[in-house]
Amino acid sequence: MFFSQIKFRKKIKGQASVEYLVISAALVAALLTPVENNQNIMEICAEALQEWYSAFAYSKSLSSLPI
């Protein structure tokens, strides 16, 4: 009876790794699938981050108003 419990636990651990692999593969496929203008989500997020950082850098370069 003890050995059957060990085999059952190994099967459960194996199933969890398969589920992790399937979910990870689906997530990568979703991120790399073209969405609009033949761009994927990663490229759209990178462009948004670049635009945000350039606006942030510009606002930081402005001098403050005298009080």
N, CA and C of each residue as an Amber inpcrd file, in Angstrom:
protein
   201
   0.8160000  -1.1830000   0.0000000   0.0000000   0.0000000   0.0000000
   0.8670000   1.2580000   0.0000000   1.9700000   1.2300000   0.6590000
   2.8540000   2.3860000   0.7220000   3.4490000   2.6970000  -0.6560000
   3.8340000   1.6630000  -1.4100000   4.4480000   1.8670000  -2.7120000
   3.4550000   2.4350000  -3.7250000   2.1990000   2.0610000  -3.6070000
   1.1930000   2.5990000  -4.5300000   0.9770000   4.0870000  -4.2800000
   1.1040000   4.5310000  -3.0390000   0.9620000   5.9470000  -2.7410000
   2.1300000   6.7370000  -3.3400000   3.3210000   6.1700000  -3.3130000
   4.4880000   6.8420000  -3.8910000   4.3200000   6.9730000  -5.4030000
   3.8650000   5.9150000  -6.0650000   3.6530000   5.9750000  -7.5110000
   2.5910000   7.0120000  -7.8500000   1.5360000   7.0950000  -7.0610000
   0.4740000   8.0630000  -7.3000000   1.0110000   9.4920000  -7.1730000
   1.8550000   9.7380000  -6.1730000   2.4200000  11.0760000  -5.9900000
   3.3510000  11.4400000  -7.1370000   4.1000000  10.4930000  -7.6630000
   4.9760000  10.7690000  -8.8040000   4.1580000  11.1230000 -10.0330000
   3.0110000  10.4590000 -10.2260000   2.1560000  10.7790000 -11.3590000
   1.5930000  12.1890000 -11.2270000   1.2530000  12.5800000 -10.0230000
   0.7220000  13.9180000  -9.8030000   1.7930000  14.9660000 -10.1140000
   3.0100000  14.7270000  -9.6690000   4.0950000  15.6730000  -9.9540000
   4.3570000  15.7440000 -11.4490000   4.2800000  14.6320000 -12.1460000
   4.4720000  14.6270000 -13.5870000   3.3700000  15.3840000 -14.2990000
   2.1620000  15.2710000 -13.8230000   1.0460000  15.9750000 -14.4290000
   1.1890000  17.4810000 -14.2300000   1.6570000  17.9010000 -13.0990000
   1.8350000  19.3330000 -12.8420000   2.8710000  19.9260000 -13.7940000
   3.9350000  19.2060000 -14.0690000   4.9470000  19.7360000 -14.9860000
   4.4070000  19.8020000 -16.4120000   3.5640000  18.8570000 -16.7890000
   2.9500000  18.8940000 -18.1190000   1.9990000  20.0870000 -18.2190000
   1.2050000  20.3240000 -17.1980000   0.3110000  21.4760000 -17.1910000
   1.1030000  22.7780000 -17.2730000   2.1920000  22.8690000 -16.5550000
   3.0360000  24.0540000 -16.5910000   3.5830000  24.2710000 -17.9960000
   4.0330000  23.2020000 -18.6410000   4.5720000  23.2950000 -19.9910000
   3.5100000  23.7410000 -20.9820000   2.3140000  23.1940000 -20.8830000
   1.2320000  23.5480000 -21.8090000   0.8260000  25.0100000 -21.6250000
   0.6800000  25.4510000 -20.3960000   0.2900000  26.8390000 -20.1410000
   1.3860000  27.8010000 -20.5880000   2.6350000  27.4570000 -20.3490000
   3.7470000  28.3160000 -20.7750000   3.8060000  28.4200000 -22.2920000
   3.6200000  27.3060000 -22.9760000   3.6390000  27.3220000 -24.4420000
   2.4820000  28.1570000 -24.9890000   1.3090000  28.0520000 -24.3850000
   0.1640000  28.8480000 -24.8310000   0.4110000  30.3340000 -24.6030000
   1.0270000  30.6810000 -23.4930000   1.3260000  32.0790000 -23.1960000
   2.3370000  32.6490000 -24.1830000   3.3720000  31.9000000 -24.4850000
   4.3710000  32.3570000 -25.4600000   3.7420000  32.5120000 -26.8340000
   2.9080000  31.5580000 -27.2270000   2.2380000  31.6460000 -28.5230000
   1.3270000  32.8710000 -28.5850000   0.6310000  33.1730000 -27.4850000
  -0.2520000  34.3360000 -27.4680000   0.5440000  35.6360000 -27.5500000
   1.6910000  35.6810000 -26.9160000   2.5040000  36.8980000 -26.9470000
   3.1730000  37.1240000 -28.2970000   3.4330000  36.0640000 -29.0310000
   4.1420000  36.1920000 -30.3040000   3.2270000  36.1640000 -31.5220000
   1.9360000  36.0100000 -31.3260000   0.9890000  36.0010000 -32.4400000
   0.7500000  37.4280000 -32.9170000   0.8260000  37.6720000 -34.2350000
   0.5770000  39.0220000 -34.7470000  -0.8510000  39.4740000 -34.4310000
  -0.9660000  40.7270000 -33.9960000  -2.2710000  41.2460000 -33.6010000
  -2.7360000  42.3160000 -34.5770000  -2.0140000  43.4130000 -34.6580000
  -2.3900000  44.5010000 -35.5500000  -1.1440000  45.0160000 -36.2570000
  -1.3060000  45.4130000 -37.5020000  -0.1940000  45.9070000 -38.3290000
   0.9710000  44.9260000 -38.3330000   0.6610000  43.6480000 -38.2660000
   1.6630000  42.5790000 -38.2890000   2.6590000  42.7030000 -37.1300000
   2.2120000  43.2270000 -35.9890000   3.0390000  43.3340000 -34.7860000
   2.4820000  42.3980000 -33.7290000   3.3690000  41.8560000 -32.9160000
   2.9000000  41.0260000 -31.8060000   2.8260000  41.8570000 -30.5320000
   2.2960000  41.2620000 -29.4910000   2.0760000  41.9760000 -28.2300000
   3.3880000  42.4940000 -27.6470000   4.4540000  41.7170000 -27.7720000
   5.7430000  42.1340000 -27.2180000   6.2540000  43.4060000 -27.8950000
   6.0980000  43.4980000 -29.2170000   6.5420000  44.6910000 -29.9290000
   5.6900000  45.9020000 -29.5580000   4.3770000  45.6940000 -29.4090000
   3.4870000  46.7920000 -29.0280000   3.8430000  47.3010000 -27.6310000
   4.1070000  46.3880000 -26.6950000   4.4900000  46.7840000 -25.3380000
   5.8460000  47.4930000 -25.3300000   6.7880000  47.0310000 -26.1520000
   8.1000000  47.6740000 -26.2140000   7.9860000  49.0920000 -26.7550000
   7.1650000  49.2890000 -27.7750000   6.9660000  50.6350000 -28.3170000
   6.3120000  51.5520000 -27.2870000   5.3200000  51.0440000 -26.5720000
   4.6470000  51.8510000 -25.5480000   5.6280000  52.2370000 -24.4480000
   6.4870000  51.3120000 -24.0560000   7.4760000  51.6060000 -23.0230000
   8.4890000  52.6400000 -23.5030000   8.9070000  52.5460000 -24.7660000
   9.8400000  53.5320000 -25.3120000   9.2100000  54.9200000 -25.3610000
   7.9460000  54.9960000 -25.7730000   7.2640000  56.2830000 -25.8210000
   7.1110000  56.8680000 -24.4200000   6.7400000  56.0200000 -23.4700000
   6.5930000  56.4940000 -22.1010000   7.9200000  57.0020000 -21.5480000
   8.9940000  56.2610000 -21.7980000  10.2880000  56.6690000 -21.2510000
  10.7830000  57.9520000 -21.9070000  10.5510000  58.1240000 -23.2000000
  10.9870000  59.3700000 -23.8410000  10.2010000  60.5530000 -23.2790000
   8.9010000  60.3800000 -23.0180000   8.1130000  61.4550000 -22.4010000
   8.5960000  61.7210000 -20.9770000   8.9190000  60.6690000 -20.2360000
   9.4270000  60.8190000 -18.8770000  10.7730000  61.5410000 -18.8730000
  11.6650000  61.1570000 -19.7810000  12.9820000  61.7870000 -19.8440000
  12.8550000  63.2610000 -20.2310000  11.9260000  63.5630000 -21.1460000
  11.7220000  64.9540000 -21.5230000  11.2220000  65.7670000 -20.3390000
  10.2520000  65.2210000 -19.6090000   9.7060000  65.9750000 -18.4800000
  10.7530000  66.1510000 -17.3720000  11.6420000  65.1960000 -17.2190000
  12.7100000  65.3290000 -16.2130000  13.7590000  66.3540000 -16.6410000
  13.9130000  66.5770000 -17.9450000  14.9270000  67.5180000 -18.4230000
  14.4720000  68.9690000 -18.3030000  13.1660000  69.1910000 -18.1340000
  12.6860000  70.5570000 -17.9990000  13.0970000  71.1400000 -16.6640000
  13.4470000  72.4210000 -16.6830000  13.8040000  73.0530000 -15.4170000
  12.5360000  73.4340000 -14.6630000  12.6550000  73.4980000 -13.3700000
  11.4880000  73.8470000 -12.5570000  11.2680000  75.3430000 -12.5900000
  10.0300000  75.7370000 -12.3800000   9.7000000  77.1600000 -12.3730000
  10.1810000  77.8030000 -11.0750000  10.6620000  79.0180000 -11.1660000
  11.0730000  79.7110000  -9.9300000   9.8450000  80.0570000  -9.0960000
  10.0090000  80.0180000  -7.8130000   8.8870000  80.3100000  -6.9110000
   8.9390000  81.7320000  -6.4480000
